């Protein structure tokens, strides 16, 4: 088991590095989008030179040859404002600065060295000019994790309760009604649900905020109200899906031989359900619960933008806005979601061996 865990962690590392490498190369094949303001652009490009992503050329206004060279660059350089940038003199300076982006392969190895040795993921260009990209994302992680974990812990009890009830009342009016409700919530996307909830509870009833409260928060209750609508919008489809799966699993287990045998040995229907049926139906359900966290996390990507929640997803979408690309922020965001997704898969695999002792990961045949 230990050997299996170590192997899987190594593979997670390999897959993560491969994914980030491909992402980095694809982003660098696109044009660069440095900050717009001249001073901010100068600061950002100087930082790029320091990190090994650019080289610089200084041309003095007092030197006719330098000015002739600058004029030639402006006339003939095909990659001007794509991978070659000119910074005009700032303040009393008399120096034009020309910055050239180095080859992608060189950039990549410099980037990898900076991340490994200094944990330097680069600086933001648009979201918050010249701020460290990792700090910008890391300060948003607590809010995103709080939203998704709250959703997870909210929908699991309801999914269990409704799934067990539907299985025990199979083919009755209760089960039929629940199946209709389940199909409705499975058919309606979270994006539509959040808009409905905002209209009903935000605008019509005025019980909840129409957007996530960023200002005017006086008590914990004010902050908690901001979580209700997104948690409900993300939970309702999850509750419906979990109810449907648990009903199917539990219904099958209730008709199995070992449950029948338990009843013949003197156990009541309630005891046979609680001690045997529910426990065995959980074997395929536990991995579903764990894996749903990654699904919720990806779903919150859009939810944060719609409900104005300043989390990782909202910042990532801002970094993808046309003409506002912020590649370093996207790299950190991809690393965050990639790590969560890969470790979730690992935990799902390990959970099989925990909930069912007959399963042993990595055991020899």
N, C-alpha and C positions, 0 to 999 in steps of 0.2 A: 504493500500500500504506500509506504513512504517513497519507494522508488518511483511508483506511478505518479505521485504528487510532484516530485522533483522534475520528472520528465515533462509533465504538463506545464509546470511553471516555466521551464526552459522553452517549450514550444510557444507559450504565451509571449515570452520575450522576443523570440524570433519573428512571430507573426506581427507583433506590435512594431518592431523596427522595420520590417518589410512594408507594412502599411504606411508608416510615417515617411519612409523613403520615397515611395511612389507618390504620396501626396505632396511632398516637398518638391520633387522634380516637376510634377504637373503644375504646381503653383508658380514655380520659377520660370516655366516656359511662357507664362503670360506676362504682359507688360507690368512694370512696377508702378505703384501708386504712392509716392512719398507724400508727406504733408504739403498742403497748398501754400501756407505762408512761408515767405522766404527764410525767415529766421528759424522756423521749426524745421524746414527742409534742410537747412545747413546743419543744424544739430543732429538730425536723423542720419544724414549722409556721412557726417564725420564719425558717428557711432558705427555705421556700416563699414567704414574703412578700418576702424579699430578692431572690429570683429572679424575682419578678413573677407568681407563680401564685396567690397568695392576698392578701387584704387583712385587716387586723386591727382589732379594736375592744377597747379596754381599759376595764374597768368596775371601779370601786373599791368595796370592801366598806364603806367609811366613808360612801359617798354613797347615800342612800336612793333617789334617782332612778335611779342606775346599777343598784342591786339590783332595782328594779321593772322596768327594761328587760331585765335578765338573766332574770327570771322570765317575762316576756312571750316572750322568745326561746325559752325552754325549752318553753313551752306551745304556741306557734303555729308554730314553724319546722318545716316538713315535711321539710326536708333535713338535719335534725340527725343527726350521725354518718354522713352520706353525703357532703355537700359543705360542711357547716357543722359546726365543732367548737368545743367549749368546753374550755379548759384551766383547771383549778381552781388556786388559789394554791399556789405551791411554796415550801416552807420558811416563812420569816417574811414572805413577800410578802402583800400584801392586794389583789391585782389578779386579777380573772377576765379571761381572754383569750378573745375570740370571733374565730374565723377563718372567712372566707368565701372560697370558691373563685371566682376570676374566670371570665368566659365562656371557653369552650374555644378560640375563635378567638384571643383575647388571650393565653391560655396558650401556644398553639402558636407564635405569633410571638415571644413571649418565650423559649420553649424553643429555637427555631431560632437566635435571637440569642445565647443563652447558649452553645450548642454551637459556633457559628461563631467567636465572638469570644473565648470563654474555655475552649472544650472542656469545658464543664460539662454533663454529661448528667443531672444531678440526683443525689439521694442515695437510698440504699436505705432501705426502711421495715421490712422483715421479716428478710431474709437476714442483714444486719449493720446494725442501725439507725444511720442518719446517716452511714454510710460512703459515699464517692463511688461511684456505680454503675459508672462506667467502670473505676475501679481494681479493683473487686471482680471484674469480668469479665476484665480484662486479665491479672490474676495467675493466672487459670485457663487462659488460651489456650495457654501452652507445653505443658502436660500434654495438652490435647486434640489439639494439632497433632502432638506426638510420637507419640501413640497412632495417629492416622490415617495419618501418613506412614510409620510403621513397618509398619502393615498394608499400605499400598500397595506398599512396596518388598519386602515378604515375599511377597505373592501374585503379583506380576508374573512373576518367574522361574519359579515353579511352573506358572503358567497357560501361559506360553510353552512350557515343556518338555512338559507333558501335551498341549497342543493340537497341537504339531508331531508328537508321537509318535502321537496318535490319527489324524491325517491320513495319516501315512506308513504306518500299519498299518490303514488303513480296511478295514472288513468282515472283519477277523480277530477271533480271540477276545480279543486285547488291546484292540481298539477297542470291542468289545461290552461287555467288562467295565468299561472306562472310562466308557462311556455310562450304564451302570447306576449307577455311583458318582456321576457328574455329576448325574443325575436325583435321586438321594437327597439330595445336599447342596443342590441348588436347591429342593427341596421342604421342607427343614427350616429354619425361621427361625433367625436368629442368636440370638434370645432363648432358644430351646429348646436350641441348641447350647451356649451358655454354661452353662446349668443342667446339662446332661449332663457337660460338662468339669469343672465344679466338683464334682459328685458323684463322678466317677471319679478325677480327679487330685487333688482337694482333700481329700475326706472318706475315700474308700476307700484310695487309694494314699498319701495324705499327702505328695505330691511338691510340690504348688504351694499357695499361699495361697488360701483360699476367698473372700477379699475383698481388694481392693487394699490393700497394706500402707501404712498411714499412720503407724504408730508401730513402734518396734523395728527400724528399718532400720539395719543396721550396715555393710553393704557394698553395692557396686553390684549384685552378684549378687542380693541380697535384693530390691532394687528391680526388677531385670530380671524376676525370677520373677512379679512382679505384672502384667507386661504379657503374659505368655505366653497365658493363658486368653482374655482379650479379643481379642488379635490373632488367635489361632486361630479363635475364634468368628466374627469378622468376615471372616477371610480365606477360610475353606473355601467359603462360597457364592460369593465373588468368583472363586476359582480355578476352581470348577465352571463358572460363567458364561463366564469368559474362555476356558477350554478348549473349550467348546462353540462359541463364536463363531469362534475361530481355526481349529478343525478344519473348520468349514463354509467359511471363506474360503480356507484353504490347499488343501482338497480341490478346490475349484472352479478355483483357479489352476493346480494340478498337471495338470489336463486341458486347459488353454488352449493355443492354437496356438503362442504364443511360447516356452513351455517345451518343446513338442515340437520346435520349430525349433532351440532350443539344443542338444537332444540330437543332432539330425541333423548339427549342425556339429562334433560331436566331444566335447561336454561330457558328463561322466559324470552319472549320476542324482543323486549327491550334490552335484556342482557346480551343476547346473541348479536344484536345490532351494535351495541356500544363496545363489546369486548372483541368482536371478530370482524363484522362487516365493515364498519367505519375504518378500523385500523388497516385492513387489507386494501380498501379503496384508496387510502392515502398514498400507497406506494407510487402510483403514477402521478398523483396530484402534487406532492411536495416539490418535485423538479419544476412543475408548471408554475407554482407559486414563486419560486426563486427566480425562474427565467422571466417572469412577468415584470420584475423590477427593471430589467433592461428595456423591455417594451414600454413601460411607463416613462422611463427616462427619455427615450426617443420621442414619445408622444408629447412630453412637456416642452419639447423644442418649439413647437408651434403655439402651444398653450401660453407659454411665457410671453410670446410676442403679442398674442391677441389680448391677453388680460394685463399687459404692461407690467409683467413681473420681471424685475431686473436680475435675472439669473443667467446661467451660462448659455442657455438656448437663445435668449433674446439678444445677448451680445454677439453670439455666433451668427445669427441672422443679419444683424447690423453689419457685421464684417463681410457679409456676402452681397450687400447691396451694390447695385451697378454703379460704378464710378467711385465706390467707397470701400473697395477691397482692402482688407487688413490681413495680410497673409500670415504674419507671425501669430496673431490672435487665433486665426483658424487652425494653425498647427497645434497650439496648446489645447484648443477645444477638441480637436480630433484625438489627441493623446488622452484627454480626460474620458471621452466617450468610449474610446477603444479599450482602455484599461478596465473600465467598468464592465463593458460587454464581455471581454475575454475572461475576466475573473468570475463573472456570473456563470459562464459556461463551465468553468472548472468546478465551481460550487455545486452546480446542477449535477455534474457527473459524480462528485463525491457523495451527494445526498442519496443517490441510489443505494450505495452500500450502507448508509446509516439507517434508512427507513426499512430496508429489506436485508437482513443479515445473510441471506443466501447469495447476495451479489457482492463480490469482492473485486474491486478495480485492480487491474494489473496482476491478478493471480495467475500462476502457471497452470496450464491445463494438465 
